[in-house]
Amino acid sequence: MDGQARFPRQRSVAHGEEADLRTPAPAHRPDCALHHRLHASLAAADLLAVGAVRRRLRDALDHWGVPELADTAELLTSELVTNALVHTGKDAVLDAVLTGEQRLRVEVRDRTSSLPGRRNPGEDATNGRGLLLVEALADDWGVQLRGDGKVTWFELSAAA
């Protein structure tokens, strides 16, 4: 890391503490959270794909019965995907899952192990606030190193 402080609410999850979101789902069961999944691959520097991912996520959340998560989830997803594409220059993969407890987890995987650092954008700056938004709006978030890259993730809970 370049000496900048890491975000205080950011935490890493040890490998094996969570299910691998890339494993195929078993036979369809309507009450099964594994069927509330969205997967998208994004080509390096394809910033037009960010809007398409936002729309797909909004549609999925509506279909899954939690449209109240859509505005915040769209914004935070847009920030993570854009960061992955702009700051790594490599492909990214998005996985979103809604659990049976109505908790949305969005993960964006890229192929660099460089961790995000705190930025202090000036008042007139047009960038540098993405992870500040994630920190402020997500119920939880973090970065996990995996293999040849990292996963940056956030979680939101639907109102009970």
Secondary structure, DSSP 8 states (H G I E B T S, - for coil): --S----TTB----TTSS--TTS---S--TT-GGGSEEEEEE-TT-THHHHHHHHHHHHHHHHTT-GGGHHHHHHHHHHHHHHHHHHH-S-EEEEEEE-TTSEEEEEEEES-----------TT-SSS-HHHHHHHH-SEEEEEEETTEEEEEEEEE---
